[in-house]
Amino acid sequence: MSEVERGTEREVTEPLGFQKITKINILLNIISLIDGYRINRCPDFRRLDDNIKKGVLGRAFAEKWKNIRKVLWRIGTFPKNIPNVNKMMTLRILTHIAGLILMLVASSIVIASLFLTLDRLILYIGLAMYAIGTSVLGFAMLLRRRIAIKIAEYYYEDHDRWKREQAYLRGVVQQLIDGLIRYLRQRKKMGNDKVLNQVEKDTPLKKYQKLMSKYMIRMYNIDYTGLIVVKKPNAFRKHYEVVPKIF
């Protein structure tokens, strides 16, 4: 085994080392973000990046983040190598902008026609433009879905290439979940968390439903320990809604 591989294994298994979380929402967002990258859902992480570098999740994690973000960057930029995807992305952006402009202009024409004395033909033009704008936006949404499918197909065809990154990110998420649970149990023990104090006498189901208001995490994978699934994916929601198992 090479030194790089040994280093990767150590990074997966070593504790993250943060003791106190000053902004819990940042930790919840980081867990969700890294989990999403495991299935190639790759939002921009630059806003979180600044907070992590400032040490919001501890200096130990800020150091480990340097390696984590490299893995996220590799996964997030690989679609550029897929044939025609860049062209499809550009076309989607242009059609989306065009659709929004058409609908904005059309809405202005229709509203003006209702309050001003304008030729009825202008109203019909506005309605026609609105219909065209809606169709263009619909086409942009179809393009977005097609791009997502194409990326997913390419990603899973070349899945072996990403096995080490997958194992690494899964390990990081599990460590973050474990750290979150330790932190919340400590807060519960100290009695300085209103939400945790309020649910103490509830049934297990009600406890975790109430925790959703403050400690809900959106996850695409649930192959971790220490999570309670409160809501499963459906036709309108592609992710699970979970809370940490602290009772």
C-alpha positions in Angstrom: 0.0 0.0 0.0 1.4 3.4 -1.0 1.9 6.3 1.5 -1.0 8.2 -0.2 -3.4 5.2 0.4 -2.2 4.9 4.0 -2.8 8.6 4.5 -6.3 8.3 3.0 -7.2 5.4 5.4 -5.9 7.4 8.4 -8.0 10.4 7.3 -11.1 8.2 7.2 -10.6 6.6 10.6 -9.1 9.4 12.7 -11.5 11.5 14.8 -12.2 15.0 13.5 -11.3 16.5 16.9 -13.7 19.5 17.2 -15.1 19.9 20.7 -17.5 22.8 20.6 -19.7 23.8 17.6 -20.4 27.5 17.6 -22.8 27.4 14.7 -24.7 24.2 14.5 -26.4 25.0 11.1 -23.0 25.1 9.4 -22.2 21.5 10.6 -25.7 20.3 9.4 -25.1 21.9 6.0 -21.6 20.4 5.7 -22.9 16.9 6.5 -25.6 17.3 3.8 -23.2 18.9 1.3 -20.6 16.1 1.6 -23.2 13.4 1.5 -24.6 14.9 -1.8 -21.2 14.8 -3.4 -21.3 11.0 -3.0 -24.1 10.8 -5.6 -22.7 13.7 -7.7 -24.9 16.4 -6.4 -22.3 19.1 -6.3 -23.5 22.5 -5.0 -21.0 25.4 -4.6 -19.3 25.1 -1.2 -17.5 28.4 -1.1 -19.8 30.1 1.5 -19.2 27.2 3.9 -15.5 27.2 2.9 -14.9 30.6 4.5 -16.6 29.7 7.8 -14.7 26.4 8.1 -11.3 28.1 7.4 -12.2 30.6 10.2 -12.4 27.6 12.6 -16.2 27.5 13.2 -16.0 23.7 13.4 -12.6 23.7 15.2 -9.1 24.0 14.0 -8.6 20.3 13.6 -11.4 20.1 11.1 -10.2 23.3 9.4 -7.0 21.4 8.7 -8.7 18.3 7.5 -11.0 20.4 5.3 -8.0 21.1 3.0 -8.0 17.5 1.9 -11.8 17.1 1.9 -12.3 20.1 -0.4 -9.7 18.6 -2.9 -11.9 15.5 -3.2 -15.0 17.6 -3.5 -13.4 19.7 -6.2 -12.3 16.6 -8.2 -15.8 15.1 -8.1 -17.5 18.5 -8.9 -15.3 19.3 -11.9 -15.2 15.9 -13.6 -18.4 16.5 -15.7 -16.4 18.9 -17.8 -14.8 15.8 -19.3 -18.1 14.3 -20.4 -18.7 14.8 -24.2 -21.3 17.5 -25.0 -22.2 18.3 -21.4 -20.5 21.7 -21.4 -22.5 22.7 -24.5 -25.8 21.4 -22.9 -25.0 23.4 -19.7 -24.5 26.5 -21.7 -27.7 26.0 -23.7 -29.6 25.4 -20.5 -28.4 28.6 -19.0 -29.2 30.6 -22.1 -32.7 29.1 -22.5 -33.4 29.7 -18.8 -32.5 33.4 -19.1 -34.4 33.8 -22.3 -37.5 32.2 -20.7 -37.3 34.5 -17.7 -37.0 37.6 -19.9 -39.9 36.6 -22.0 -42.1 36.0 -19.0 -41.1 39.2 -17.4 -41.8 41.3 -20.5 -45.1 39.4 -21.1 -46.2 40.0 -17.5 -45.5 43.7 -17.8 -47.5 43.9 -21.0 -50.5 42.0 -19.5 -50.5 44.1 -16.4 -50.3 47.3 -18.4 -53.2 46.1 -20.6 -55.3 45.7 -17.5 -54.8 49.2 -16.2 -54.2 51.2 -19.3 -56.3 51.6 -22.4 -54.3 49.6 -24.9 -55.2 47.8 -28.1 -56.5 44.2 -27.4 -53.9 42.9 -29.8 -51.2 44.0 -27.4 -52.8 41.9 -24.6 -52.8 38.9 -27.0 -49.2 39.5 -27.8 -48.4 39.6 -24.1 -50.2 36.3 -23.4 -48.5 34.7 -26.4 -45.1 35.8 -25.1 -46.0 34.4 -21.7 -46.9 31.0 -23.2 -43.6 31.0 -25.2 -41.6 31.9 -22.1 -43.2 29.1 -20.1 -42.4 26.7 -22.9 -38.7 27.9 -23.0 -38.4 27.5 -19.2 -39.9 24.0 -19.5 -37.3 23.1 -22.2 -34.6 24.4 -19.8 -35.9 22.1 -17.1 -35.8 19.2 -19.5 -32.2 20.0 -20.4 -31.3 20.2 -16.7 -32.8 16.7 -16.2 -31.0 15.3 -19.3 -27.7 16.7 -18.1 -28.2 15.2 -14.6 -29.0 11.8 -16.2 -26.0 12.0 -18.5 -23.6 12.8 -15.7 -25.1 10.1 -13.5 -24.7 7.5 -16.3 -21.1 8.5 -16.9 -20.3 8.6 -13.2 -21.7 5.1 -12.6 -20.0 3.6 -15.7 -16.7 4.8 -14.3 -17.6 4.0 -10.7 -14.5 2.1 -9.9 -12.5 5.3 -10.4 -14.3 6.9 -7.5 -14.3 4.1 -5.0 -11.6 5.6 -2.8 -13.2 9.1 -2.9 -16.6 7.5 -2.0 -15.1 5.6 1.0 -13.3 8.8 2.1 -16.4 11.0 2.0 -18.6 8.4 3.7 -16.0 8.2 6.5 -15.9 12.0 6.9 -19.7 12.2 7.0 -19.9 9.4 9.6 -17.3 11.2 11.8 -19.3 14.4 11.5 -22.5 12.7 12.5 -20.7 11.0 15.5 -19.3 14.4 16.5 -22.8 16.0 16.2 -24.4 13.3 18.4 -21.7 13.7 21.1 -22.1 17.4 21.1 -25.9 17.3 21.3 -25.9 14.7 24.1 -23.5 17.0 26.0 -25.9 19.9 25.5 -28.8 17.7 26.7 -26.9 16.6 29.8 -26.0 20.2 30.6 -29.7 21.3 30.1 -28.8 24.3 28.0 -30.7 23.4 24.8 -34.4 24.4 24.9 -35.5 22.0 22.1 -33.8 19.0 23.7 -35.3 19.9 27.1 -38.8 20.4 25.7 -38.9 16.9 24.0 -37.6 15.0 27.0 -41.0 13.7 28.0 -42.4 13.1 24.5 -42.7 9.7 22.9 -39.7 8.7 20.7 -41.6 9.5 17.5 -42.7 12.9 18.7 -39.2 13.6 19.9 -37.6 13.2 16.5 -40.4 15.0 14.7 -39.9 18.0 17.0 -36.1 17.9 16.5 -36.8 18.5 12.7 -37.3 22.2 13.5 -33.7 22.7 14.6 -31.6 19.6 13.7 -33.0 18.3 10.4 -30.4 17.2 7.8 -31.1 16.5 4.2 -29.4 13.3 3.1 -29.2 11.3 -0.2 -27.5 8.3 1.4 -28.5 6.7 4.7 -25.8 4.1 5.0 -24.6 5.7 8.2 -25.1 4.9 11.9 -26.7 7.4 14.3 -29.5 8.8 12.1 -33.3 8.6 12.4 -35.2 8.9 9.1 -38.2 11.1 9.6 -39.3 11.6 6.0 -38.4 9.5 3.0 -38.1 10.7 -0.6 -41.2 11.1 -2.7 -42.3 12.5 -6.1 -41.5 16.0 -5.0 -38.5 15.4 -2.7 -35.4 13.4 -3.8 -33.7 13.4 -0.4 -34.3 11.9 3.1 -35.0 14.2 6.0 -33.2 12.8 9.1 -32.2 13.8 12.6 -29.3 12.6 14.8 -30.2 9.8 17.1 -29.5 11.3 20.5 -32.1 9.5 22.7 
